[in-house]
Amino acid sequence: MLSRHSGRALLSQMLSAVTGRTVSIDVSQPTVVDRIQRLQRLETVVYTVDKLVTGAKENPLLPDFLTGDRLLMMVHGEVVSGIDFSNLKPDDVRVDGKQVRLHLPAAQVFSTRLDSAKTRVYSRQTGLLVPTDPNLETQVRQEAERQLQDAALADGILRTAQQNAASTISSLLQGLGFEKIDFD
């Protein structure tokens, strides 16, 4: 890979000498800020999980077989995390020659969603004296989304998102010609 890079650099220098044109890349601080801001929301982690979630409506006076409503659902969902660069400020990027220091915004959860095509009601038991509660499935789905997000956070999705974003931004900045990239 080093020889391939060196060969391209040599070829680029030879073509510049023959054609009289040179390649220049603007790596000023405003340009670097603009390039990073163009990323907007950089999604760096998608956490996927399957989980069993239950919900129930119970009557404290009568037994469940008469007035209860239970639901067992197998959910499949994903949590997407990354960094929002749209609010990157010029002060967050400091350029000094071939060196750049960047303050990365904190990683955040962008979305938590259930995949309806892969989510199924596994079991539903309704008491003899009551109709099924139409809101129970919605409540179980909302609880499932909360549990999915909690599981992703417990597994370190934000830390991983931050690391992946730093790696992606490093590649971008190296492509712009920076040799030393620091994050704070």
C-alpha positions in Angstrom: 0.0 0.0 0.0 2.9 2.4 0.8 4.4 1.8 -2.7 1.0 2.3 -4.3 0.6 5.7 -2.5 4.2 6.7 -3.3 3.6 5.7 -7.0 0.5 7.9 -7.1 2.3 10.8 -5.5 5.2 10.5 -8.0 2.8 10.3 -10.9 0.9 13.3 -9.6 4.2 15.3 -9.4 5.2 14.3 -12.9 1.8 15.2 -14.4 1.9 18.6 -12.6 5.4 19.2 -14.0 4.3 18.3 -17.5 1.0 20.1 -17.6 2.1 23.1 -15.5 -0.9 22.7 -13.2 -0.7 21.9 -9.5 -3.2 20.4 -7.2 -4.0 22.4 -4.1 -6.4 21.6 -1.3 -7.7 24.3 1.0 -7.2 23.1 4.6 -7.9 26.4 6.3 -9.9 26.2 9.5 -13.2 27.5 7.9 -12.9 24.8 5.2 -12.3 22.0 7.6 -15.3 23.1 9.8 -17.4 23.2 6.6 -16.3 19.7 5.5 -17.1 18.2 8.9 -20.4 20.1 9.2 -21.5 18.6 5.9 -21.6 15.2 7.5 -24.6 16.5 9.5 -25.6 13.4 11.5 -22.8 10.8 11.3 -24.4 7.5 12.2 -21.6 5.3 13.5 -23.3 2.4 15.3 -26.5 0.4 14.7 -27.3 -1.9 17.6 -29.7 -4.7 16.7 -31.4 -6.9 19.3 -34.2 -9.5 19.7 -36.1 -9.4 23.0 -39.1 -10.9 24.8 -41.3 -8.3 26.3 -44.4 -8.8 28.4 -47.3 -6.6 29.4 -50.4 -7.2 31.6 -53.6 -5.5 32.8 -54.7 -7.0 36.1 -57.6 -6.5 38.5 -56.6 -6.6 42.2 -59.9 -8.1 43.2 -60.6 -10.8 40.6 -58.4 -13.5 39.2 -56.6 -13.1 35.9 -58.6 -15.9 34.1 -61.7 -13.7 34.6 -60.4 -10.1 34.1 -56.7 -10.2 33.2 -55.1 -9.3 29.9 -51.6 -10.5 29.2 -49.4 -10.1 26.2 -46.0 -11.7 25.4 -44.2 -10.2 22.4 -41.0 -11.1 20.6 -39.6 -7.8 19.3 -36.8 -7.1 16.9 -35.4 -3.6 16.9 -32.4 -1.4 16.4 -30.8 1.6 18.1 -28.9 4.0 15.9 -26.2 6.2 17.5 -23.6 8.7 16.3 -22.5 12.3 16.3 -24.4 15.4 15.2 -22.0 17.7 13.5 -24.5 20.3 12.4 -23.8 22.4 15.5 -20.0 22.2 15.2 -18.5 25.6 16.0 -15.4 27.2 14.4 -13.8 27.1 17.9 -14.1 23.3 17.9 -11.5 23.0 15.2 -7.9 24.4 15.4 -5.6 24.1 12.4 -1.9 24.6 12.6 -0.1 23.7 9.4 -0.4 19.9 8.8 -1.8 19.4 12.4 -5.5 19.7 13.4 -7.1 19.5 16.9 -10.8 18.8 17.0 -13.4 18.8 19.8 -15.9 16.1 18.8 -19.4 16.6 20.0 -20.7 13.9 22.4 -22.3 10.8 20.8 -26.0 10.5 21.1 -28.8 8.1 20.3 -30.5 9.2 17.1 -33.3 6.6 17.0 -34.8 3.5 18.6 -37.2 1.6 16.5 -38.9 -1.8 16.3 -39.0 -3.7 13.0 -42.7 -4.4 12.6 -42.0 -7.1 10.0 -39.9 -9.1 12.5 -41.9 -8.3 15.7 -44.6 -10.8 16.6 -47.2 -11.3 19.4 -46.1 -14.6 20.8 -49.0 -15.1 23.2 -52.1 -13.2 24.3 -54.4 -14.3 27.1 -57.6 -12.4 27.9 -59.9 -13.0 30.8 -63.4 -14.4 30.3 -65.2 -11.3 31.5 -63.2 -8.5 29.7 -62.5 -7.6 26.0 -58.9 -7.4 24.9 -57.3 -4.0 25.7 -56.5 -2.4 22.3 -53.8 -0.2 24.0 -51.9 -3.0 25.6 -49.9 -3.9 22.5 -49.0 -0.2 21.9 -47.8 0.0 25.6 -45.8 -3.1 25.2 -44.2 -1.8 22.0 -43.3 1.5 23.8 -41.8 -0.4 26.7 -39.8 -2.6 24.3 -38.3 0.5 22.6 -37.3 1.8 26.1 -35.7 -1.6 27.0 -33.9 -1.8 23.7 -32.4 1.7 24.2 -31.5 0.8 27.8 -29.7 -2.4 26.6 -27.8 -0.5 24.0 -26.7 2.2 26.4 -25.6 -0.5 29.0 -23.6 -2.3 26.2 -21.7 1.0 25.5 -23.3 2.1 22.3 -22.3 5.8 23.0 -18.6 4.9 23.6 -18.5 2.8 20.4 -20.2 5.6 18.5 -17.6 8.1 19.7 -14.7 5.9 18.8 -16.1 5.1 15.3 -16.7 8.8 14.7 -13.2 9.7 15.7 -11.9 7.0 13.2 -14.1 8.3 10.4 -13.2 11.9 11.0 -9.5 11.0 11.2 -9.8 9.4 7.7 -11.5 12.5 6.4 -8.9 14.8 7.8 -6.0 12.6 6.5 -7.6 12.8 3.1 -7.4 16.5 3.4 -3.7 16.2 4.0 -3.4 16.5 7.7 -0.6 14.4 9.2 -1.4 14.8 12.9 -4.9 14.7 14.2 -5.8 15.2 17.9 -9.2 15.0 19.6 -10.2 16.5 22.9 
